[in-house]
Amino acid sequence: MSDMAAESQHPHPAENDRGASLLEALVSILIIGVVFGGLVTQYSSSVAASYDHSLRIAAQVQAQAVLQTVINELRVLGNGVPFDQANFQIGENTLTDPTVTEPIDIAATTATHIAFRLNETGAVHLLTADFNPVSSLTVHLTETTGIEVGSEIYLNNSVVGGDDGLYATVQEVNAAAKTAVLNADYVTTVGAVFDTGTILEVVPIVSFDSPNDGSGITRDSGYGPVLLAENSSMQLTYFSHDGTTLTPPLTNTDIVNSLRSILVQITVTSPKNLSTGVPYSTTIEQRVGIRNLNYVF
C-alpha cells in the first residue's frame, strides 16, 4: 500500500520524458515560427522592392523614349521647307502668305504644345519636266510614292541654280503618269519657274501635344493623334540666342530674330502605385538647339 502510494507521488521516468519532449516540440515550433515569419517578411520586402524597381524603370524608360522622339524631330524642324532660298526666306514679305516659310506654327506654340513643318520621311522627288504654276498646275515627277491628295508639298529649285520656293497642297495624284496636280492657292515667288531637276518634298505639320489632364503626350502628323505614353506630360521652355526665356505665344519677331533653343521636360507617372501606396513620377529634360536658320531680317 505504501509502495503504491509512493509510486503515485513520483511519476514514472517515461512520463517525465514525454513532458520534456512536448516542451521541446513547443519551443521548436516557436523558433520555426519566428524564423519562418522573418523569411516571409524578408521575402515580402524583396518582392515589394522588386515591384517598385520595375515600376520606376518602366516610367524612366518611357520618359526617355518620349524625350528622344520629341528632341530628334525638333533638331530638324523645318526640314524640307526651302526657307534658305533668297526669294522664299522666313519673313519674306513678297509672298501672299509668309507663314508658309516659318518652320514653327506660331499660332499653335505654347508651353505644352508645339507644331512645326517637317519632311518626316526624308523622301525627295525630282521634277522630270519644267514647271510654271502660272501656265499649269500639273507637276511631272520621277515617282509619286508618298504623295497623297491633301499632302502639303514644297518645291526647291536650288539644285538647278534657282532662288525660289513654292508651297502648295495636292489636289490629285496619278501614279501611272507620275504626276501630281496642285491646288490653285499655292504660295510662291512672283514669276518663279521650276526647271527639270527641281526638288519636291512632302512636308506636313507635325505636332506634339500635352493635355492639361495629364492623360498623355500625343504626336500628330495629319493622321490623328498617336499616344506616346500614358500618364505623361510635356513642358516646353523657349530661349533666345542670349538665353533669355521667350514667353508663349511666340510672335513672328521671336521666330525670325530670337528663338534658338527649346528645353523639353517630360514627366511620366507609373500607372500603378508603389508598395508605399503612391504612384512613382519621374521627370527628365534636355535642351535642344534650333538649327541656324537663314532669316530675312
C-alpha positions, 0 to 999 in steps of 0.5 A: 500500500505504501509502495503504491502510494509512493509510486503515485507521488513520483511519476514514472521516468517515461512520463517525465520524458514525454513532458520534456519532449512536448516542451521541446516540440513547443519551443521548436515550433516557436523558433520555426515560427519566428524564423519562418515569419522573418523569411516571409517578411524578408521575402515580402520586402524583396518582392515589394522592392522588386515591384517598385524597381520595375515600376520606376524603370518602366516610367524612366524608360518611357520618359526617355523614349518620349524625350528622344522622339520629341528632341530628334524631330525638333533638331530638324524642324523645318526640314524640307521647307526651302526657307534658305532660298533668297526669294522664299526666306522666313519673313519674306514679305513678297509672298501672299502668305509668309507663314508658309516659310516659318518652320514653327506654327506660331499660332499653335506654340505654347508651353505644352504644345508645339507644331512645326513643318517637317519632311518626316520621311526624308523622301525627295522627288525630282521634277522630270519636266519644267514647271510654271504654276502660272501656265499649269498646275500639273507637276511631272515627277520621277515617282509619286510614292508618298504623295497623297491628295491633301499632302502639303508639298514644297518645291526647291529649285536650288539644285538647278541654280534657282532662288525660289520656293513654292508651297502648295497642297495636292489636289490629285495624284496619278501614279501611272503618269507620275504626276501630281496636280496642285491646288490653285492657292499655292504660295510662291515667288512672283514669276518663279519657274521650276526647271527639270531637276527641281526638288519636291518634298512632302512636308506636313505639320507635325505636332506634339501635344500635352493635355492639361489632364495629364492623360498623355503626350500625343504626336500628330502628323495629319493622321490623328493623334498617336499616344506616346505614353500614358500618364505623361506630360510635356513642358516646353521652355523657349530661349533666345540666342542670349538665353533669355526665356521667350514667353508663349505665344511666340510672335513672328519677331521671336521666330525670325530674330530670337528663338534658338533653343527649346528645353523639353521636360517630360514627366511620366507617372507609373500607372500603378502605385508603389508598395508605399501606396503612391504612384512613382513620377519621374521627370527628365529634360534636355535642351535642344538647339534650333538649327541656324536658320537663314532669316530675312531680317 
